[in-house]
Amino acid sequence: MADTNHSVMDPISHDIWAMKYGFPGEERIEDSWRRVAKAVALAEPEKDRERWKKAFYDILDGYRFLPAGRILSGAGTGRSVTLFNCFVMGAIDDSMVGIFDGLKEAALTMQQGGGIGHDFSTLRPKGAAVKGVGADASGPLSFMDVWDSMCRTIMSAGSRRGAMMGTMRCDHPDIEHFIDAKRDARRLRNFNLSVLVTDAFMQAVRADADWPLIFNGEVFRTMRARALWDRIMRSTYDYAEPGVIFIDRINAANNLSFCEQFDVPTRVASSRFRLMAPACSARSISRDSSPTPSNRMRPSMKRRCAAPSSWPSGSWTM
């Protein structure tokens, strides 16, 4: 496993690698590649491990193939961490128990290094009746503040910034509060936000029609669709959030739409989408280097990066 000159890093790149991806005792990125190659090869029969360790190292060498950050930082370290980068968390049940169960799963996922995505459209709007206790609901934004505090607390225990994505449907009664949340620079600092926009809403925008804001079949109020769209655009221009996710277009373009529907985003950075409650593990391939027969990656590569057995039972993996 000879090193190449392609792995030389400038000082800034070296500092980032050492801080976020290197394991204690590793002096160069080649040391990380050897660790990852050895860990991945353990999935092979013992007699084939050395051959596959070399094959995996060869494709990493020179940055021809780079696994996602959780793999690069966690594989072969013995730590109880996930090798998946991001998780779509399960639907949040509109109850105190359901909300804090969701918070607990999010905290455990982030503790092990995973980023999370949540759709908060399932929570009743601010001011809605909570009949069991004779009170009014505080609304999804108040619970997003709790998630934000949790993320900040988990982050304080490690060196990696937490990553969360929050979404809300365009017809939720609290959608205007969601759109305006980032106008307060101190609020939801650990979230990226996106509005789930439907085809029906865009048709209403074009027609400058009324747009009902609904929860559980009850219309809380009505506003002009174009006014809501303009509000999204103004906030995006002024504060770079929220983003817009054309959820019906995503489902229409999905070639498995006959058997599955996309619900919420899974990643903070790359805007990929998955079904409810799976995980994804990203990787990068350099198109500048054509793989040789000795370093072609087998299709089973993505199966090597399994989460540890201690992973929270409520979070599924693919």
Buried (B, 14 or more C-beta within 10 A) or exposed (E): EEBEEEBEEEEEEBEEBBEEBBBEEBEBBBEBBBBBBBBBBEBBEEEEBEEBBBBBBBBBBBBBBBBBBBBBBBBBBEEEBBBBBBBBBBBBEBEEEBBEBBBEBBBBBBBBBBBBBBBBBBBBBBEBEBEEEEEEBBBBBEBBBEBBEBBEEBBEEEEBEBBBBBBBBBBBBBBBBBBBBBEEEEBBEBBBBBBBBBEBBBEBBEEEBEBBBBBEEEEBEEBBBBEBBEBBEEBBEEBEBBBBBBBBEBBEEBEEEEEEEBBBBBBBEEEBBBBBBBBBBBBEEBEEBEBEEEBEBEEEBBEBBBBEEEBBEBBBBE
